[in-house]
Amino acid sequence: MSRIDDLIAELCPEGVVFRALGDIAELVRGNGMPKSDFTESGIGCIHYGQIYTHYGIWATETLSFVAPETAALLAKVEPGDLIVTNTSENLEDVCKAVAWLGESQIVTGGHTTVIRHQQDARFLSYYFCTPAFFAQKQKYATGTKVIDVSTKSLAKVIIPVPPLEIQREIVKVLDTFTELDVNAELEARRQQYRYYRDALFTFGEQNKQTNKQTNKQTNKQTNKQTNKQTNDYTIRRTTLGEIGRFIRGRRFTKTDFAADGIGCIHYGEIYTHYGASARSVISRVRSDLAPALRYAQPGDVVIAAVGETVEDVCKAVAWLGDEEVAIHDDCFAFRHAMNPKFVSYYFQSAAFHAEKNKFVSRAKLKRMSMESLSRLHIPVPPPEEQARIVSILDKLDALINDLSSGLPAEIAARRRQYEYYRDRLLTFKEAA
């Protein structure tokens, strides 16, 4: 960092100027753009929810698109602008930022603010990750269930404004750390998990070939388990309607939630909160609605019947709690005699998605009917084989989701080192 220290000594020996964000930038609040507006191609767009889940410090390509006529009504984002989230379910995520470094104009929607400025975009985006910025946004945050920092409040945040030459040198250092970030390792783990999951749901001769490939890529313990797959039994493929029945939920909304009510699963939570299985709920619905509701029993698989994308439709969670749980009317409870986690994991597989795609309606809101669900096929190995596959996938899932045990200690140390240098590089003596 001697180069940066030398530049600071040369260009701002008395300290760095601090300014209110609103004094050095134009802040424009976004509007509209639900995910149902997304198209296969068109004008690039960044949805506020994707800033939490998909984007890093900067982006040069968008994950989603909207039609040109839709884009005309939305907030414009020019190359070099910053897109900042205004709302979140927690204080950590609110005001997460992504610098748009693509070559053309894109758009963004509600719950975001576009920051147009003359600074280094990545420098600002990195600064939005620091404890100093966190302390300021905390003062302006409002709300309990949903945390909000308004565009007006964001404009009051004070930030350091060193000369551009210093900003760019700091970005060079932090970019180097970012390239070594944990996200690349985590994505590699996800790809590996998907590969093995799909291999485990491929039976017969095709599975023998898959096991040969698996031996070259996985760890010894996983190999020992995977290689136990045999063909000493016949795999029966049957429709879901032949081995179980579907119970559609009953209508309730998030405004019906109550802290001391009946445990419930809302279809939207299946995308955002639950994994392959759950033993407890995050929401409860008013007790006076109990007679009108429908319920999933322990062992049922709760399936989201609608989604904003084809990928989201039919995401499923095996309900393993001790009591019945109310389900939303955009959900189905699948009641059956199989291992519930086996069914839930199968619903994530490439084989299931390939068949599901033929039946999902292609309206703005994607939907799967009960009749179509009943026609989808599932392999039915013996119960002990179902349990074995579930055990393997549980362990692989833990490697991905439990960073403390799943990722090497040196990667966690690298993350701490990165945060240390980021915060140090972005801490300045303020000019009088």
Phi and psi in degrees as a GROMACS rama.xvg file:
@    title "Ramachandran Plot"
@    xaxis  label "Phi"
@    yaxis  label "Psi"
@TYPE xy
-61.2069  -35.5655  SER-2
-59.5296  -42.9077  ARG-3
-68.0594  -43.1235  ILE-4
-59.8984  -40.9847  ASP-5
-64.7968  -41.1303  ASP-6
-65.1371  -40.8177  LEU-7
-63.4786  -43.2421  ILE-8
-62.2278  -35.0827  ALA-9
-80.7101  -44.7743  GLU-10
-93.7706  -25.6896  LEU-11
-145.236  67.085  CYS-12
-63.4497  -23.7754  PRO-13
-92.3696  1.21298  GLU-14
118.749  169.941  GLY-15
-96.8488  140.36  VAL-16
-73.3693  136.122  VAL-17
-110.202  134.861  PHE-18
-134.215  154.686  ARG-19
-69.4291  140.703  ALA-20
-56.782  -38.8361  LEU-21
-66.3145  -19.0108  GLY-22
-83.3649  -19.3155  ASP-23
-116.44  1.42169  ILE-24
-149.78  159.728  ALA-25
-99.4364  127.121  GLU-26
-110.54  124.715  LEU-27
-122.618  124.891  VAL-28
-80.7479  133.564  ARG-29
-78.3864  171.216  GLY-30
-153.901  151.476  ASN-31
66.7144  -154.781  GLY-32
67.6882  66.7834  MET-33
-69.6438  163.438  PRO-34
-63.482  -21.3018  LYS-35
-66.0763  -14.34  SER-36
-80.2274  -11.0645  ASP-37
-64.4633  145.19  PHE-38
-127.686  169.29  THR-39
-68.4026  -30.2673  GLU-40
-151.399  175.098  SER-41
135.158  -136.314  GLY-42
-90.3878  129.971  ILE-43
-59.9447  142.952  GLY-44
-143.43  154.054  CYS-45
-123.675  117.576  ILE-46
-86.0177  143.687  HIS-47
-57.7908  -36.3594  TYR-48
-64.978  -28.9206  GLY-49
-72.2026  -22.074  GLN-50
-66.4798  -32.4718  ILE-51
-73.9335  -39.7421  TYR-52
-103.281  -24.1667  THR-53
-119.862  -41.9982  HIS-54
-92.3915  151.912  TYR-55
-101.115  -141.752  GLY-56
-65.3067  -37.084  ILE-57
-144.398  169.954  TRP-58
-148.183  146.327  ALA-59
-117.098  -9.82869  THR-60
-136.941  150.752  GLU-61
-99.4375  150.416  THR-62
-77.0528  -29.2357  LEU-63
-130.125  167.51  SER-64
-140.407  157.56  PHE-65
-131.559  161.229  VAL-66
-66.3107  149.897  ALA-67
-55.2687  -37.9965  PRO-68
-68.2671  -30.3867  GLU-69
-71.8884  -43.5904  THR-70
-60.4846  -31.5922  ALA-71
-60.6845  -24.4434  ALA-72
-96.1175  -2.35414  LEU-73
-104.491  166.451  LEU-74
-67.5194  132.483  ALA-75
-88.1566  143.729  LYS-76
-124.194  116.106  VAL-77
-91.6652  156.244  GLU-78
-53.7324  128.567  PRO-79
99.6607  -15.6706  GLY-80
-71.9553  159.575  ASP-81
-109.479  137.653  LEU-82
-110.483  125.557  ILE-83
-122.648  135.059  VAL-84
-77.6755  136.282  THR-85
-96.1275  -20.92  ASN-86
-131.584  155.323  THR-87
-166.219  168.284  SER-88
-84.079  -7.23468  GLU-89
-145.673  160.431  ASN-90
-68.886  -30.3533  LEU-91
-63.4692  -40.5377  GLU-92
-82.9957  -28.6154  ASP-93
-62.2098  139.589  VAL-94
71.8147  18.9546  CYS-95
-65.8941  140.278  LYS-96
-124.577  151.432  ALA-97
-134.989  131.866  VAL-98
-87.9083  127.102  ALA-99
-87.414  113.282  TRP-100
-116.438  17.5128  LEU-101
-69.3515  176.822  GLY-102
-89.7467  -14.7801  GLU-103
-130.695  168.55  SER-104
-69.8593  139.699  GLN-105
-125.792  -173.521  ILE-106
-132.526  163.704  VAL-107
-140.506  170.244  THR-108
-120.479  -150.995  GLY-109
-65.941  161.553  GLY-110
67.2005  20.599  HIS-111
-132.696  159.031  THR-112
-125.821  132.355  THR-113
-92.3636  127.362  VAL-114
-109.809  114.916  ILE-115
-104.617  127.746  ARG-116
-153.542  -179.654  HIS-117
-118.579  17.8974  GLN-118
-94.7633  179.332  GLN-119
-75.6578  120.965  ASP-120
-61.6954  -39.9222  ALA-121
-68.6442  -34.8635  ARG-122
-58.1976  -48.0059  PHE-123
-62.6219  -43.3202  LEU-124
-63.0584  -40.7336  SER-125
-63.7987  -41.0465  TYR-126
-63.0138  -31.2143  TYR-127
-67.4995  -7.79893  PHE-128
-96.0761  -5.52891  CYS-129
-84.2865  157.505  THR-130
-59.9456  -32.2253  PRO-131
-63.8638  -42.6383  ALA-132
-68.7992  -40.8626  PHE-133
-56.6484  -43.6349  PHE-134
-62.0329  -35.0401  ALA-135
-75.208  -45.1743  GLN-136
-64.9142  -29.4394  LYS-137
-60.8128  -35.1317  GLN-138
-68.3887  -28.633  LYS-139
-98.7874  -8.65674  TYR-140
-71.0168  139.008  ALA-141
-127.905  162.459  THR-142
96.0039  165.409  GLY-143
-119.774  -65.5723  THR-144
-68.7957  -41.9706  LYS-145
-117.481  122.373  VAL-146
-91.5758  135.017  ILE-147
-132.935  136.837  ASP-148
-122.605  111.701  VAL-149
-69.9074  160.913  SER-150
-60.4165  -39.0421  THR-151
-61.8513  -42.3996  LYS-152
-68.742  -39.6048  SER-153
-58.7833  -35.4878  LEU-154
-64.5592  -20.6994  ALA-155
-86.166  -12.3445  LYS-156
-63.2788  132.827  VAL-157
-93.1842  130.563  ILE-158
-131.781  153.423  ILE-159
-74.4431  143.43  PRO-160
-128.609  72.6556  VAL-161
-69.9945  164.908  PRO-162
-56.1249  152.357  PRO-163
-57.3349  -35.1947  LEU-164
-60.6972  -39.7459  GLU-165
-70.3924  -43.671  ILE-166
-54.7053  -45.1218  GLN-167
-68.3752  -35.6369  ARG-168
-66.803  -39.6921  GLU-169
-63.689  -42.5229  ILE-170
-61.081  -39.6237  VAL-171
-57.5975  -44.9264  LYS-172
-65.317  -47.0745  VAL-173
-69.2422  -32.6644  LEU-174
-61.2462  -37.1306  ASP-175
-62.5979  -42.7416  THR-176
-65.3145  -40.5475  PHE-177
-61.8453  -37.67  THR-178
-63.3501  -24.7202  GLU-179
-97.0097  15.3567  LEU-180
-68.1713  165.192  ASP-181
-69.1172  -20.8506  VAL-182
-61.1578  -37.8812  ASN-183
-63.5951  -42.4027  ALA-184
-64.4971  -41.2072  GLU-185
-65.4789  -41.2665  LEU-186
-65.0845  -37.1335  GLU-187
-61.8751  -38.8351  ALA-188
-64.2591  -41.0144  ARG-189
-62.4159  -42.7963  ARG-190
-63.3155  -41.011  GLN-191
-63.5378  -42.6479  GLN-192
-60.6691  -47.0003  TYR-193
-60.3498  -38.6846  ARG-194
-61.396  -49.3476  TYR-195
-69.6555  -37.6447  TYR-196
-59.4756  -47.5577  ARG-197
-66.7851  -33.8697  ASP-198
-65.1011  -40.0533  ALA-199
-67.3354  -25.1936  LEU-200
-94.529  11.1582  PHE-201
-107.471  114.535  THR-202
-107.847  164.537  PHE-203
84.5039  -153.525  GLY-204
-60.4352  -37.3588  GLU-205
-61.2157  -34.9363  GLN-206
-70.2552  -32.7459  ASN-207
-59.6123  -44.0767  LYS-208
-64.6227  -39.8462  GLN-209
-61.7008  -40.546  THR-210
-62.7319  -35.9688  ASN-211
-61.7167  -42.3518  LYS-212
-68.1706  -39.2575  GLN-213
-59.4368  -37.8718  THR-214
-59.7689  -25.9709  ASN-215
-82.428  -12.3075  LYS-216
-122.5  -25.914  GLN-217
-100.832  172.656  THR-218
-77.6289  165.446  ASN-219
-60.8663  -41.4209  LYS-220
-64.0688  -43.3703  GLN-221
-64.8571  -36.6279  THR-222
-60.2189  -44.2743  ASN-223
-58.9696  -40.3906  LYS-224
-72.7224  -44.2519  GLN-225
-64.0778  -37.7196  THR-226
-72.7757  -6.65055  ASN-227
-72.7991  -12.8569  LYS-228
-59.0067  125.528  GLN-229
-129.658  174.924  THR-230
-115.682  32.714  ASN-231
-77.2887  0.555206  ASP-232
-137.561  163.486  TYR-233
-97.3852  128.031  THR-234
-85.829  119.484  ILE-235
-95.1112  128.823  ARG-236
-105.939  127.225  ARG-237
-141.523  170.771  THR-238
-83.2546  155.405  THR-239
-62.3033  -34.2224  LEU-240
-65.9517  -24.3455  GLY-241
-81.9722  -21.7896  GLU-242
-110.975  -0.985989  ILE-243
-167.114  -174.244  GLY-244
-136.146  158.619  ARG-245
-110.604  135.535  PHE-246
-117.921  118.694  ILE-247
-80.7424  140.227  ARG-248
-72.0518  179.133  GLY-249
-117.928  153.106  ARG-250
-63.4494  131.393  ARG-251
-152.778  159.782  PHE-252
-119.417  170.48  THR-253
-66.2893  -21.0623  LYS-254
-71.3236  -15.022  THR-255
-86.31  -2.82559  ASP-256
-65.037  143.7  PHE-257
-144.749  140.499  ALA-258
-61.8323  -33.3556  ALA-259
-113.292  28.3191  ASP-260
-92.6962  -151.988  GLY-261
-89.6017  135.746  ILE-262
-57.7588  136.095  GLY-263
-145.212  159.932  CYS-264
-123.617  117.034  ILE-265
-89.2235  142.526  HIS-266
-57.9592  -35.6695  TYR-267
-64.4934  -28.7711  GLY-268
-70.6904  -23.9035  GLU-269
-66.4217  -32.708  ILE-270
-74.7438  -40.6098  TYR-271
-101.017  -23.2567  THR-272
-120.033  -45.3256  HIS-273
-88.2206  148.768  TYR-274
-96.6193  -143.856  GLY-275
-68.9049  -24.0693  ALA-276
-150.63  163.867  SER-277
-150.524  144.59  ALA-278
-115.465  -9.34301  ARG-279
-142.976  159.378  SER-280
-106.094  160.19  VAL-281
-101.023  -8.92017  ILE-282
-133.382  156.772  SER-283
-137.056  148.552  ARG-284
-115.666  153.531  VAL-285
-51.6915  135.906  ARG-286
-64.7433  -29.303  SER-287
-69.1255  -12.5123  ASP-288
-85.7749  -5.91351  LEU-289
-49.148  -47.2899  ALA-290
-64.1894  -25.0313  PRO-291
-90.4493  -7.81658  ALA-292
-91.5606  164.106  LEU-293
-119.496  155.453  ARG-294
-130.687  149.211  TYR-295
-95.0994  135.528  ALA-296
-91.1669  159.26  GLN-297
-54.4423  129.553  PRO-298
100.669  -17.0981  GLY-299
-71.6855  155.568  ASP-300
-107.242  122.399  VAL-301
-93.3171  125.301  VAL-302
-118.308  130.588  ILE-303
-76.7474  120.874  ALA-304
-87.3938  -13.5539  ALA-305
-131.829  163.112  VAL-306
-169.496  161.293  GLY-307
-81.3411  -13.5702  GLU-308
-132.336  158.709  THR-309
-61.922  -34.5577  VAL-310
-62.3814  -35.7347  GLU-311
-73.807  -30.9314  ASP-312
-62.3502  134.2  VAL-313
76.133  13.8166  CYS-314
-62.4996  138.625  LYS-315
-133.036  152.724  ALA-316
-135.374  129.974  VAL-317
-78.2542  121.884  ALA-318
-86.4636  113.112  TRP-319
-115.989  16.0369  LEU-320
-70.9317  175.961  GLY-321
-85.8023  -17.8147  ASP-322
-126.765  168.003  GLU-323
-65.4636  154.015  GLU-324
-134.46  134.496  VAL-325
-69.745  142.709  ALA-326
-123.686  146.852  ILE-327
-68.2271  158.047  HIS-328
-74.5375  -7.03121  ASP-329
-97.5423  24.4321  ASP-330
-127.267  154.943  CYS-331
-120.616  141.454  PHE-332
-97.7349  123.67  ALA-333
-97.6859  112.493  PHE-334
-101.192  125.281  ARG-335
-156.781  -178.027  HIS-336
-116.006  12.3197  ALA-337
-90.3974  176.156  MET-338
-68.6349  117.35  ASN-339
-61.4005  -35.3206  PRO-340
-72.1246  -31.9401  LYS-341
-59.8752  -45.679  PHE-342
-62.9579  -45.5201  VAL-343
-62.713  -44.1261  SER-344
-63.9467  -39.3168  TYR-345
-62.1821  -33.7811  TYR-346
-65.6025  -13.8901  PHE-347
-92.9796  -9.93761  GLN-348
-76.9468  158.952  SER-349
-62.6539  -37.2191  ALA-350
-62.9006  -43.502  ALA-351
-65.8013  -44.149  PHE-352
-63.3076  -37.265  HIS-353
-62.3512  -39.8472  ALA-354
-76.7489  -39.6204  GLU-355
-58.9416  -38.7469  LYS-356
-57.3532  -25.3679  ASN-357
-73.027  -20.3165  LYS-358
-110.611  -15.2629  PHE-359
-71.6653  131.184  VAL-360
-68.0714  145.595  SER-361
-104.741  30.9705  ARG-362
-71.3601  179.371  ALA-363
-55.7037  -45.0802  LYS-364
-99.0955  114.35  LEU-365
-71.8823  141.759  LYS-366
-145.968  147.546  ARG-367
-122.047  126.805  MET-368
-84.0755  162.453  SER-369
-62.9933  -38.9685  MET-370
-62.505  -43.2834  GLU-371
-67.1721  -41.9534  SER-372
-56.9786  -41.4652  LEU-373
-62.8762  -24.0727  SER-374
-88.0644  -11.5626  ARG-375
-71.908  147.294  LEU-376
-98.1507  157.342  HIS-377
-147.009  140.095  ILE-378
-74.6806  143.756  PRO-379
-124.623  81.2366  VAL-380
-75.4706  170.582  PRO-381
-58.1921  155.58  PRO-382
-54.1727  -39.4123  PRO-383
-66.3303  -32.5999  GLU-384
-72.9678  -36.8557  GLU-385
-59.4444  -45.3082  GLN-386
-64.9478  -37.1513  ALA-387
-65.4756  -43.8308  ARG-388
-63.9402  -42.0759  ILE-389
-60.6414  -41.9844  VAL-390
-61.2122  -42.8043  SER-391
-65.1087  -46.8145  ILE-392
-67.7884  -33.0416  LEU-393
-59.5414  -43.0359  ASP-394
-69.5366  -41.6362  LYS-395
-65.3458  -38.4723  LEU-396
-62.8351  -38.7953  ASP-397
-65.1672  -35.0779  ALA-398
-62.1961  -31.2934  LEU-399
-83.418  -46.1544  ILE-400
-87.8969  -20.7805  ASN-401
-102.9  91.8103  ASP-402
-62.4292  -30.8334  LEU-403
-67.3085  -34.1929  SER-404
-106.572  -24.6472  SER-405
-83.2895  -28.8451  GLY-406
-106.615  146.093  LEU-407
-57.3271  147.866  PRO-408
-60.0691  -32.1663  ALA-409
-67.8067  -25.9323  GLU-410
-72.515  -40.683  ILE-411
-62.4569  -39.0564  ALA-412
-65.3441  -37.1872  ALA-413
-62.9707  -40.0351  ARG-414
-62.4405  -44.4165  ARG-415
-63.0817  -40.1304  ARG-416
-63.5877  -43.6087  GLN-417
-58.9959  -47.6312  TYR-418
-63.4691  -37.2338  GLU-419
-61.179  -51.1468  TYR-420
-69.8673  -35.1961  TYR-421
-59.5519  -50.0261  ARG-422
-66.8274  -34.8184  ASP-423
-69.1129  -43.9073  ARG-424
-65.6804  -27.9235  LEU-425
-102.815  18.7169  LEU-426
-110.201  124.087  THR-427
-128.872  153.052  PHE-428
-73.7212  127.86  LYS-429
-82.9438  134.649  GLU-430
-67.6432  145.742  ALA-431
